[in-house]
Amino acid sequence: MEKNKVYLNGAYLPLCDAKISVLDRGFLFGDGVYEVIPCYKGDFFEFDAHIERLKNSLVGIKLDYARTTEQWRQLLEPLIDNTRNQYIYLHITRGVAAKRDHAFPKGITPTVFAMCNDIVTVKNRELGIKGVSLDDNRWHLCNLKSTALLANVLLKQQAMENNNSEAILIKDGYVTEGAASNLFALINGVLTTPPLTNDILPGITREVILKIAKANHIKVVEQEISMEALKKAEEIWLVSSTREILAVVELDGIKVAEGKVGQLWHTINTLFQNYKHQSNE
Ligand code: PDD
């Protein structure tokens, strides 16, 4: 397939020709869900898990759009350039209504959009990043991968304007996740990540890290992390499909431990890279 083709409602077409109505509920209300699926040199990473999460998000917003994993694979495959490390962005909205009305319109067809972009390699990953803690002012359904991301956007922007790479979100004194990532912390020698609740996205990278840690006898728990505990953590990481595992070496302007990427990060990062390559064989 020609480069820069995207998928929209049954057709593969150049990005500049992909147009939707201004009455699309995704545009008017953020009424939709999405997925971001890595694809390394033509091989999807954890495809089934991403599609499973998509199905849960669709159920969560009461959007009836049942497709099998195989149907999704066939739809997305033509977008991929198998010489590059890329990610698929897949976006489904409730569709185009005749007029703007909050309540679900009857009998409309969902809008389905997908595109593929190169994964931008994080420069100087070994130096780590700076993070800032901010009040988690999002809604109560953060477990759904909703396209309504304004709170996340504002939080990320606030972090970036103060020279930080990511916002670490705090709710009632406890860490939830990053604005676009999940969080792990090494606390008293135990790798710790907040448990799955409606306050966080069930991240696929988070799940892979839990699996890798357990398989390699690294002590890991899913447990709440207080802000106090986070401040004393030996290591902090932020993890996601597009940025993989990033070590936070400075939190709120204060060094995390020695202010350097920690030993466990090196270990897990190596294991993660190996896992990626193995699962693509
Ligand atoms: N976001 N939490 C939030 C709020 C996220 O937006 C993301 C990823 C994650 C990590 O999930 P995963 O490991 O499945 O990528 C956690 C994607 C990358 C995005 O919105 O672009």
py3Dmol code that shows the C-alpha trace and the ligand (Angstrom):
import py3Dmol

protein = """\
ATOM      1  CA  MET A   1       0.000   0.000   0.000  1.00  0.00           C
ATOM      2  CA  GLU A   2       1.082   3.534  -0.806  1.00  0.00           C
ATOM      3  CA  LYS A   3       2.567   5.411   2.139  1.00  0.00           C
ATOM      4  CA  ASN A   4       0.463   7.821   4.207  1.00  0.00           C
ATOM      5  CA  LYS A   5      -2.737   5.918   3.561  1.00  0.00           C
ATOM      6  CA  VAL A   6      -5.215   5.862   6.406  1.00  0.00           C
ATOM      7  CA  TYR A   7      -8.387   3.873   6.973  1.00  0.00           C
ATOM      8  CA  LEU A   8     -11.743   5.607   7.283  1.00  0.00           C
ATOM      9  CA  ASN A   9     -15.128   3.863   7.293  1.00  0.00           C
ATOM     10  CA  GLY A  10     -14.274   1.029   4.935  1.00  0.00           C
ATOM     11  CA  ALA A  11     -11.809   2.803   2.625  1.00  0.00           C
ATOM     12  CA  TYR A  12      -8.021   3.206   2.502  1.00  0.00           C
ATOM     13  CA  LEU A  13      -7.215   6.711   1.341  1.00  0.00           C
ATOM     14  CA  PRO A  14      -4.578   9.444   1.596  1.00  0.00           C
ATOM     15  CA  LEU A  15      -4.603  11.263   4.941  1.00  0.00           C
ATOM     16  CA  CYS A  16      -5.507  14.554   3.259  1.00  0.00           C
ATOM     17  CA  ASP A  17      -8.672  12.963   1.810  1.00  0.00           C
ATOM     18  CA  ALA A  18      -9.863  11.508   5.124  1.00  0.00           C
ATOM     19  CA  LYS A  19     -12.721  13.778   6.193  1.00  0.00           C
ATOM     20  CA  ILE A  20     -15.465  13.437   8.778  1.00  0.00           C
ATOM     21  CA  SER A  21     -18.646  15.411   9.408  1.00  0.00           C
ATOM     22  CA  VAL A  22     -18.663  18.236  11.970  1.00  0.00           C
ATOM     23  CA  LEU A  23     -21.661  16.418  13.451  1.00  0.00           C
ATOM     24  CA  ASP A  24     -19.523  13.398  14.285  1.00  0.00           C
ATOM     25  CA  ARG A  25     -19.990  12.748  18.001  1.00  0.00           C
ATOM     26  CA  GLY A  26     -16.271  12.235  18.379  1.00  0.00           C
ATOM     27  CA  PHE A  27     -15.775  15.836  17.269  1.00  0.00           C
ATOM     28  CA  LEU A  28     -18.702  17.269  19.257  1.00  0.00           C
ATOM     29  CA  PHE A  29     -18.478  15.276  22.494  1.00  0.00           C
ATOM     30  CA  GLY A  30     -15.276  13.221  22.482  1.00  0.00           C
ATOM     31  CA  ASP A  31     -17.772  10.341  22.287  1.00  0.00           C
ATOM     32  CA  GLY A  32     -15.408   7.563  21.274  1.00  0.00           C
ATOM     33  CA  VAL A  33     -12.612   5.230  22.282  1.00  0.00           C
ATOM     34  CA  TYR A  34      -9.176   4.484  20.864  1.00  0.00           C
ATOM     35  CA  GLU A  35      -6.164   2.195  20.928  1.00  0.00           C
ATOM     36  CA  VAL A  36      -2.461   2.665  20.286  1.00  0.00           C
ATOM     37  CA  ILE A  37      -0.857  -0.595  19.143  1.00  0.00           C
ATOM     38  CA  PRO A  38       2.888  -0.915  18.504  1.00  0.00           C
ATOM     39  CA  CYS A  39       3.959  -2.724  15.371  1.00  0.00           C
ATOM     40  CA  TYR A  40       7.643  -3.572  15.126  1.00  0.00           C
ATOM     41  CA  LYS A  41       8.819  -4.180  11.565  1.00  0.00           C
ATOM     42  CA  GLY A  42       5.410  -5.495  10.538  1.00  0.00           C
ATOM     43  CA  ASP A  43       4.630  -7.481  13.716  1.00  0.00           C
ATOM     44  CA  PHE A  44       1.967  -6.252  16.088  1.00  0.00           C
ATOM     45  CA  PHE A  45       2.999  -6.246  19.758  1.00  0.00           C
ATOM     46  CA  GLU A  46       0.467  -7.755  22.204  1.00  0.00           C
ATOM     47  CA  PHE A  47      -2.252  -7.401  19.582  1.00  0.00           C
ATOM     48  CA  ASP A  48      -4.824  -9.599  21.329  1.00  0.00           C
ATOM     49  CA  ALA A  49      -4.461  -7.676  24.590  1.00  0.00           C
ATOM     50  CA  HIS A  50      -4.951  -4.342  22.808  1.00  0.00           C
ATOM     51  CA  ILE A  51      -8.075  -5.609  21.043  1.00  0.00           C
ATOM     52  CA  GLU A  52      -9.420  -7.043  24.282  1.00  0.00           C
ATOM     53  CA  ARG A  53      -8.984  -3.634  25.932  1.00  0.00           C
ATOM     54  CA  LEU A  54     -10.674  -1.982  22.941  1.00  0.00           C
ATOM     55  CA  LYS A  55     -13.656  -4.304  23.361  1.00  0.00           C
ATOM     56  CA  ASN A  56     -13.867  -3.387  27.066  1.00  0.00           C
ATOM     57  CA  SER A  57     -13.712   0.328  26.228  1.00  0.00           C
ATOM     58  CA  LEU A  58     -16.522  -0.102  23.655  1.00  0.00           C
ATOM     59  CA  VAL A  59     -18.666  -1.951  26.197  1.00  0.00           C
ATOM     60  CA  GLY A  60     -17.779   0.717  28.784  1.00  0.00           C
ATOM     61  CA  ILE A  61     -19.224   3.508  26.613  1.00  0.00           C
ATOM     62  CA  LYS A  62     -22.142   1.333  25.404  1.00  0.00           C
ATOM     63  CA  LEU A  63     -20.986   1.429  21.805  1.00  0.00           C
ATOM     64  CA  ASP A  64     -22.041  -1.690  19.973  1.00  0.00           C
ATOM     65  CA  TYR A  65     -19.330  -2.450  17.436  1.00  0.00           C
ATOM     66  CA  ALA A  66     -18.402  -6.106  17.600  1.00  0.00           C
ATOM     67  CA  ARG A  67     -15.473  -7.220  15.429  1.00  0.00           C
ATOM     68  CA  THR A  68     -13.241 -10.235  15.985  1.00  0.00           C
ATOM     69  CA  THR A  69      -9.525  -9.895  16.641  1.00  0.00           C
ATOM     70  CA  GLU A  70      -8.933 -11.365  13.190  1.00  0.00           C
ATOM     71  CA  GLN A  71     -11.207  -8.800  11.537  1.00  0.00           C
ATOM     72  CA  TRP A  72      -9.304  -5.994  13.251  1.00  0.00           C
ATOM     73  CA  ARG A  73      -5.992  -7.510  12.165  1.00  0.00           C
ATOM     74  CA  GLN A  74      -7.122  -7.679   8.536  1.00  0.00           C
ATOM     75  CA  LEU A  75      -8.390  -4.111   8.651  1.00  0.00           C
ATOM     76  CA  LEU A  76      -5.166  -2.714  10.142  1.00  0.00           C
ATOM     77  CA  GLU A  77      -2.496  -4.768   8.363  1.00  0.00           C
ATOM     78  CA  PRO A  78      -2.641  -2.847   5.045  1.00  0.00           C
ATOM     79  CA  LEU A  79      -1.612   0.349   6.858  1.00  0.00           C
ATOM     80  CA  ILE A  80       1.695  -1.006   8.080  1.00  0.00           C
ATOM     81  CA  ASP A  81       5.150  -0.518   6.612  1.00  0.00           C
ATOM     82  CA  ASN A  82       6.995  -3.677   7.643  1.00  0.00           C
ATOM     83  CA  THR A  83      10.426  -2.092   7.407  1.00  0.00           C
ATOM     84  CA  ARG A  84       9.750   0.344  10.278  1.00  0.00           C
ATOM     85  CA  ASN A  85       8.858   0.460  13.959  1.00  0.00           C
ATOM     86  CA  GLN A  86       5.431   1.970  14.023  1.00  0.00           C
ATOM     87  CA  TYR A  87       2.219   2.240  15.964  1.00  0.00           C
ATOM     88  CA  ILE A  88      -1.376   2.028  14.847  1.00  0.00           C
ATOM     89  CA  TYR A  89      -3.782   4.643  16.119  1.00  0.00           C
ATOM     90  CA  LEU A  90      -7.311   3.204  15.995  1.00  0.00           C
ATOM     91  CA  HIS A  91     -10.278   5.419  16.823  1.00  0.00           C
ATOM     92  CA  ILE A  92     -13.994   4.570  16.956  1.00  0.00           C
ATOM     93  CA  THR A  93     -16.695   7.143  17.618  1.00  0.00           C
ATOM     94  CA  ARG A  94     -20.440   6.710  18.034  1.00  0.00           C
ATOM     95  CA  GLY A  95     -20.867   8.218  14.567  1.00  0.00           C
ATOM     96  CA  VAL A  96     -22.601  11.154  12.919  1.00  0.00           C
ATOM     97  CA  ALA A  97     -25.970  12.290  14.273  1.00  0.00           C
ATOM     98  CA  ALA A  98     -28.540  14.467  12.484  1.00  0.00           C
ATOM     99  CA  LYS A  99     -28.235  17.118  15.198  1.00  0.00           C
ATOM    100  CA  ARG A 100     -26.230  17.829  18.328  1.00  0.00           C
ATOM    101  CA  ASP A 101     -27.886  16.123  21.257  1.00  0.00           C
ATOM    102  CA  HIS A 102     -26.165  14.610  24.299  1.00  0.00           C
ATOM    103  CA  ALA A 103     -28.344  11.488  24.341  1.00  0.00           C
ATOM    104  CA  PHE A 104     -27.341   8.610  22.046  1.00  0.00           C
ATOM    105  CA  PRO A 105     -29.009   8.944  18.637  1.00  0.00           C
ATOM    106  CA  LYS A 106     -30.720   5.801  17.342  1.00  0.00           C
ATOM    107  CA  GLY A 107     -29.543   3.817  14.333  1.00  0.00           C
ATOM    108  CA  ILE A 108     -26.290   5.625  13.485  1.00  0.00           C
ATOM    109  CA  THR A 109     -23.173   3.937  12.175  1.00  0.00           C
ATOM    110  CA  PRO A 110     -19.943   4.276  14.184  1.00  0.00           C
ATOM    111  CA  THR A 111     -17.039   6.142  12.588  1.00  0.00           C
ATOM    112  CA  VAL A 112     -13.888   4.004  12.368  1.00  0.00           C
ATOM    113  CA  PHE A 113     -10.554   5.650  11.702  1.00  0.00           C
ATOM    114  CA  ALA A 114      -7.026   4.197  11.768  1.00  0.00           C
ATOM    115  CA  MET A 115      -3.598   5.480  10.853  1.00  0.00           C
ATOM    116  CA  CYS A 116      -0.036   4.303  11.253  1.00  0.00           C
ATOM    117  CA  ASN A 117       2.918   6.432  12.354  1.00  0.00           C
ATOM    118  CA  ASP A 118       6.575   5.832  13.117  1.00  0.00           C
ATOM    119  CA  ILE A 119       7.487   5.374  16.763  1.00  0.00           C
ATOM    120  CA  VAL A 120       9.818   8.229  17.643  1.00  0.00           C
ATOM    121  CA  THR A 121      12.851   6.831  19.441  1.00  0.00           C
ATOM    122  CA  VAL A 122      13.350   8.482  22.825  1.00  0.00           C
ATOM    123  CA  LYS A 123      16.708  10.241  22.739  1.00  0.00           C
ATOM    124  CA  ASN A 124      19.091   9.674  25.667  1.00  0.00           C
ATOM    125  CA  ARG A 125      16.765   7.175  27.332  1.00  0.00           C
ATOM    126  CA  GLU A 126      19.660   6.230  29.632  1.00  0.00           C
ATOM    127  CA  LEU A 127      19.636   9.715  31.169  1.00  0.00           C
ATOM    128  CA  GLY A 128      16.055   9.409  32.401  1.00  0.00           C
ATOM    129  CA  ILE A 129      13.380  12.093  32.510  1.00  0.00           C
ATOM    130  CA  LYS A 130      11.949  14.692  34.877  1.00  0.00           C
ATOM    131  CA  GLY A 131       8.433  14.294  36.268  1.00  0.00           C
ATOM    132  CA  VAL A 132       6.121  16.568  38.213  1.00  0.00           C
ATOM    133  CA  SER A 133       3.296  15.523  40.515  1.00  0.00           C
ATOM    134  CA  LEU A 134      -0.050  17.136  39.706  1.00  0.00           C
ATOM    135  CA  ASP A 135      -3.564  16.750  41.049  1.00  0.00           C
ATOM    136  CA  ASP A 136      -5.428  14.029  39.119  1.00  0.00           C
ATOM    137  CA  ASN A 137      -8.460  16.061  38.085  1.00  0.00           C
ATOM    138  CA  ARG A 138      -9.815  13.547  35.551  1.00  0.00           C
ATOM    139  CA  TRP A 139     -13.160  11.758  35.607  1.00  0.00           C
ATOM    140  CA  HIS A 140     -14.038   8.452  37.275  1.00  0.00           C
ATOM    141  CA  LEU A 141     -13.697   6.143  34.257  1.00  0.00           C
ATOM    142  CA  CYS A 142      -9.972   6.301  33.544  1.00  0.00           C
ATOM    143  CA  ASN A 143     -10.021   2.534  32.899  1.00  0.00           C
ATOM    144  CA  LEU A 144     -11.684   3.254  29.540  1.00  0.00           C
ATOM    145  CA  LYS A 145      -9.425   4.428  26.714  1.00  0.00           C
ATOM    146  CA  SER A 146     -11.679   7.344  25.875  1.00  0.00           C
ATOM    147  CA  THR A 147     -10.818   9.892  23.202  1.00  0.00           C
ATOM    148  CA  ALA A 148     -12.017  12.606  25.616  1.00  0.00           C
ATOM    149  CA  LEU A 149      -8.513  13.464  26.799  1.00  0.00           C
ATOM    150  CA  LEU A 150      -8.722  17.158  27.610  1.00  0.00           C
ATOM    151  CA  ALA A 151      -7.738  16.707  31.274  1.00  0.00           C
ATOM    152  CA  ASN A 152      -4.753  14.543  30.240  1.00  0.00           C
ATOM    153  CA  VAL A 153      -3.784  17.105  27.599  1.00  0.00           C
ATOM    154  CA  LEU A 154      -3.869  19.999  30.078  1.00  0.00           C
ATOM    155  CA  LEU A 155      -1.902  18.045  32.679  1.00  0.00           C
ATOM    156  CA  LYS A 156       0.764  17.008  30.174  1.00  0.00           C
ATOM    157  CA  GLN A 157       1.013  20.577  28.892  1.00  0.00           C
ATOM    158  CA  GLN A 158       1.416  21.937  32.419  1.00  0.00           C
ATOM    159  CA  ALA A 159       4.219  19.442  33.011  1.00  0.00           C
ATOM    160  CA  MET A 160       5.969  20.309  29.746  1.00  0.00           C
ATOM    161  CA  GLU A 161       5.735  24.071  30.309  1.00  0.00           C
ATOM    162  CA  ASN A 162       7.761  23.557  33.471  1.00  0.00           C
ATOM    163  CA  ASN A 163      10.395  21.487  31.698  1.00  0.00           C
ATOM    164  CA  ASN A 164       9.120  18.088  32.784  1.00  0.00           C
ATOM    165  CA  SER A 165       8.483  15.203  30.407  1.00  0.00           C
ATOM    166  CA  GLU A 166       5.429  13.833  32.162  1.00  0.00           C
ATOM    167  CA  ALA A 167       2.817  14.596  34.816  1.00  0.00           C
ATOM    168  CA  ILE A 168       2.529  12.059  37.640  1.00  0.00           C
ATOM    169  CA  LEU A 169      -1.067  12.170  38.811  1.00  0.00           C
ATOM    170  CA  ILE A 170      -2.046  12.149  42.469  1.00  0.00           C
ATOM    171  CA  LYS A 171      -5.537  11.409  43.762  1.00  0.00           C
ATOM    172  CA  ASP A 172      -6.316  11.761  47.488  1.00  0.00           C
ATOM    173  CA  GLY A 173      -2.627  11.485  48.333  1.00  0.00           C
ATOM    174  CA  TYR A 174      -2.017   8.371  46.201  1.00  0.00           C
ATOM    175  CA  VAL A 175      -0.427   7.946  42.781  1.00  0.00           C
ATOM    176  CA  THR A 176      -2.705   6.879  39.953  1.00  0.00           C
ATOM    177  CA  GLU A 177      -0.638   7.015  36.741  1.00  0.00           C
ATOM    178  CA  GLY A 178       1.048   9.416  34.310  1.00  0.00           C
ATOM    179  CA  ALA A 179      -0.924  11.694  31.967  1.00  0.00           C
ATOM    180  CA  ALA A 180      -0.204   9.165  29.177  1.00  0.00           C
ATOM    181  CA  SER A 181       1.578   6.315  30.981  1.00  0.00           C
ATOM    182  CA  ASN A 182       1.420   3.892  33.920  1.00  0.00           C
ATOM    183  CA  LEU A 183       3.765   4.127  36.876  1.00  0.00           C
ATOM    184  CA  PHE A 184       6.075   1.706  38.644  1.00  0.00           C
ATOM    185  CA  ALA A 185       8.199   2.524  41.688  1.00  0.00           C
ATOM    186  CA  LEU A 186      10.866   0.538  43.492  1.00  0.00           C
ATOM    187  CA  ILE A 187       9.942   0.894  47.147  1.00  0.00           C
ATOM    188  CA  ASN A 188      12.032  -0.824  49.826  1.00  0.00           C
ATOM    189  CA  GLY A 189      13.340  -3.206  47.179  1.00  0.00           C
ATOM    190  CA  VAL A 190       9.891  -4.190  45.892  1.00  0.00           C
ATOM    191  CA  LEU A 191       8.717  -3.187  42.430  1.00  0.00           C
ATOM    192  CA  THR A 192       5.306  -1.633  43.025  1.00  0.00           C
ATOM    193  CA  THR A 193       2.545  -0.447  40.707  1.00  0.00           C
ATOM    194  CA  PRO A 194      -0.933   0.827  41.603  1.00  0.00           C
ATOM    195  CA  PRO A 195      -3.629  -1.871  41.310  1.00  0.00           C
ATOM    196  CA  LEU A 196      -6.162  -1.877  38.463  1.00  0.00           C
ATOM    197  CA  THR A 197      -9.130   0.296  39.417  1.00  0.00           C
ATOM    198  CA  ASN A 198     -11.284   2.796  37.525  1.00  0.00           C
ATOM    199  CA  ASP A 199      -8.610   5.390  38.343  1.00  0.00           C
ATOM    200  CA  ILE A 200      -6.056   4.046  35.861  1.00  0.00           C
ATOM    201  CA  LEU A 201      -5.837   2.672  32.354  1.00  0.00           C
ATOM    202  CA  PRO A 202      -5.060  -1.063  32.308  1.00  0.00           C
ATOM    203  CA  GLY A 203      -1.852  -0.490  30.371  1.00  0.00           C
ATOM    204  CA  ILE A 204      -0.540  -3.221  28.114  1.00  0.00           C
ATOM    205  CA  THR A 205       3.093  -2.252  28.800  1.00  0.00           C
ATOM    206  CA  ARG A 206       2.317  -2.410  32.548  1.00  0.00           C
ATOM    207  CA  GLU A 207       0.960  -5.944  32.064  1.00  0.00           C
ATOM    208  CA  VAL A 208       4.055  -7.051  30.115  1.00  0.00           C
ATOM    209  CA  ILE A 209       6.364  -5.652  32.805  1.00  0.00           C
ATOM    210  CA  LEU A 210       4.443  -7.491  35.542  1.00  0.00           C
ATOM    211  CA  LYS A 211       4.762 -10.709  33.530  1.00  0.00           C
ATOM    212  CA  ILE A 212       8.484 -10.233  32.875  1.00  0.00           C
ATOM    213  CA  ALA A 213       9.220  -9.343  36.513  1.00  0.00           C
ATOM    214  CA  LYS A 214       7.377 -12.413  37.827  1.00  0.00           C
ATOM    215  CA  ALA A 215       9.045 -14.723  35.289  1.00  0.00           C
ATOM    216  CA  ASN A 216      12.449 -13.433  36.406  1.00  0.00           C
ATOM    217  CA  HIS A 217      11.770 -13.695  40.155  1.00  0.00           C
ATOM    218  CA  ILE A 218      11.795  -9.937  40.668  1.00  0.00           C
ATOM    219  CA  LYS A 219       9.639  -9.023  43.680  1.00  0.00           C
ATOM    220  CA  VAL A 220       6.623  -7.162  42.357  1.00  0.00           C
ATOM    221  CA  VAL A 221       3.296  -6.098  43.906  1.00  0.00           C
ATOM    222  CA  GLU A 222       0.181  -4.284  42.735  1.00  0.00           C
ATOM    223  CA  GLN A 223      -0.368  -1.947  45.642  1.00  0.00           C
ATOM    224  CA  GLU A 224      -1.354   1.669  46.286  1.00  0.00           C
ATOM    225  CA  ILE A 225       1.575   4.107  46.394  1.00  0.00           C
ATOM    226  CA  SER A 226       1.253   7.154  48.626  1.00  0.00           C
ATOM    227  CA  MET A 227       2.905  10.410  47.633  1.00  0.00           C
ATOM    228  CA  GLU A 228       5.081  10.042  50.745  1.00  0.00           C
ATOM    229  CA  ALA A 229       6.275   6.602  49.596  1.00  0.00           C
ATOM    230  CA  LEU A 230       6.861   7.867  46.049  1.00  0.00           C
ATOM    231  CA  LYS A 231       9.131  10.640  47.335  1.00  0.00           C
ATOM    232  CA  LYS A 232      11.324   8.017  49.006  1.00  0.00           C
ATOM    233  CA  ALA A 233      11.306   5.538  46.089  1.00  0.00           C
ATOM    234  CA  GLU A 234      14.612   4.055  44.925  1.00  0.00           C
ATOM    235  CA  GLU A 235      13.407   4.125  41.310  1.00  0.00           C
ATOM    236  CA  ILE A 236      10.376   5.488  39.457  1.00  0.00           C
ATOM    237  CA  TRP A 237       9.378   4.507  35.904  1.00  0.00           C
ATOM    238  CA  LEU A 238       6.676   5.650  33.522  1.00  0.00           C
ATOM    239  CA  VAL A 239       5.631   3.085  30.930  1.00  0.00           C
ATOM    240  CA  SER A 240       3.592   3.104  27.731  1.00  0.00           C
ATOM    241  CA  SER A 241       3.351   1.541  24.284  1.00  0.00           C
ATOM    242  CA  THR A 242       5.017   4.412  22.455  1.00  0.00           C
ATOM    243  CA  ARG A 243       7.713   5.355  24.999  1.00  0.00           C
ATOM    244  CA  GLU A 244       8.234   1.925  26.582  1.00  0.00           C
ATOM    245  CA  ILE A 245       9.975   2.256  29.974  1.00  0.00           C
ATOM    246  CA  LEU A 246      11.266   5.651  31.035  1.00  0.00           C
ATOM    247  CA  ALA A 247      13.058   6.193  34.322  1.00  0.00           C
ATOM    248  CA  VAL A 248      12.144   9.332  36.261  1.00  0.00           C
ATOM    249  CA  VAL A 249      15.359  10.696  37.754  1.00  0.00           C
ATOM    250  CA  GLU A 250      13.893  13.905  39.160  1.00  0.00           C
ATOM    251  CA  LEU A 251      10.481  14.338  40.803  1.00  0.00           C
ATOM    252  CA  ASP A 252       9.216  17.849  41.605  1.00  0.00           C
ATOM    253  CA  GLY A 253      12.740  19.204  41.185  1.00  0.00           C
ATOM    254  CA  ILE A 254      14.234  16.703  43.667  1.00  0.00           C
ATOM    255  CA  LYS A 255      16.483  13.819  42.637  1.00  0.00           C
ATOM    256  CA  VAL A 256      15.023  10.322  42.753  1.00  0.00           C
ATOM    257  CA  ALA A 257      17.589   8.379  44.846  1.00  0.00           C
ATOM    258  CA  GLU A 258      20.937   9.224  43.217  1.00  0.00           C
ATOM    259  CA  GLY A 259      19.302  11.161  40.387  1.00  0.00           C
ATOM    260  CA  LYS A 260      20.384   8.496  37.893  1.00  0.00           C
ATOM    261  CA  VAL A 261      18.651   5.695  36.052  1.00  0.00           C
ATOM    262  CA  GLY A 262      18.612   2.769  38.494  1.00  0.00           C
ATOM    263  CA  GLN A 263      19.939  -0.776  38.255  1.00  0.00           C
ATOM    264  CA  LEU A 264      16.507  -2.420  38.113  1.00  0.00           C
ATOM    265  CA  TRP A 265      15.528  -0.180  35.198  1.00  0.00           C
ATOM    266  CA  HIS A 266      18.530  -1.483  33.245  1.00  0.00           C
ATOM    267  CA  THR A 267      17.582  -5.078  34.060  1.00  0.00           C
ATOM    268  CA  ILE A 268      13.887  -4.709  33.171  1.00  0.00           C
ATOM    269  CA  ASN A 269      14.595  -2.631  30.089  1.00  0.00           C
ATOM    270  CA  THR A 270      16.891  -5.363  28.749  1.00  0.00           C
ATOM    271  CA  LEU A 271      14.315  -8.057  29.566  1.00  0.00           C
ATOM    272  CA  PHE A 272      11.607  -5.965  27.888  1.00  0.00           C
ATOM    273  CA  GLN A 273      13.655  -5.539  24.704  1.00  0.00           C
ATOM    274  CA  ASN A 274      14.314  -9.306  24.635  1.00  0.00           C
ATOM    275  CA  TYR A 275      10.616 -10.019  25.156  1.00  0.00           C
ATOM    276  CA  LYS A 276       9.745  -7.691  22.266  1.00  0.00           C
ATOM    277  CA  HIS A 277      12.132  -9.463  19.927  1.00  0.00           C
ATOM    278  CA  GLN A 278      11.054 -12.959  21.030  1.00  0.00           C
ATOM    279  CA  SER A 279       7.366 -12.215  20.627  1.00  0.00           C
ATOM    280  CA  ASN A 280       8.079 -11.019  17.096  1.00  0.00           C
ATOM    281  CA  GLU A 281       9.854 -14.169  16.016  1.00  0.00           C
TER     282      GLU A 281
END
"""
ligand_1 = """\
21
PDD
N -1.379 6.153 26.075
N -2.276 5.510 31.032
C -2.691 6.451 30.150
C -3.559 7.544 30.660
C -2.301 6.373 28.803
O -2.744 7.302 27.936
C -1.440 5.322 28.387
C -0.977 5.185 26.973
C -1.032 4.377 29.332
C -0.150 3.215 28.964
O -0.888 2.211 28.277
P -0.203 1.255 27.213
O 0.944 0.597 27.903
O -1.256 0.283 26.868
O 0.246 2.099 26.056
C -1.474 4.505 30.643
C -1.132 6.052 24.666
C 0.226 5.583 24.301
C -1.575 7.336 23.991
O -2.582 7.873 24.419
O -0.953 7.767 23.013
"""
view = py3Dmol.view(width=600, height=400)
view.addModel(protein, "pdb")
view.setStyle({"model": 0}, {"cartoon": {"style": "trace"}})
view.addModel(ligand_1, "xyz")
view.setStyle({"model": 1}, {"stick": {}})
view.zoomTo()
view.show()
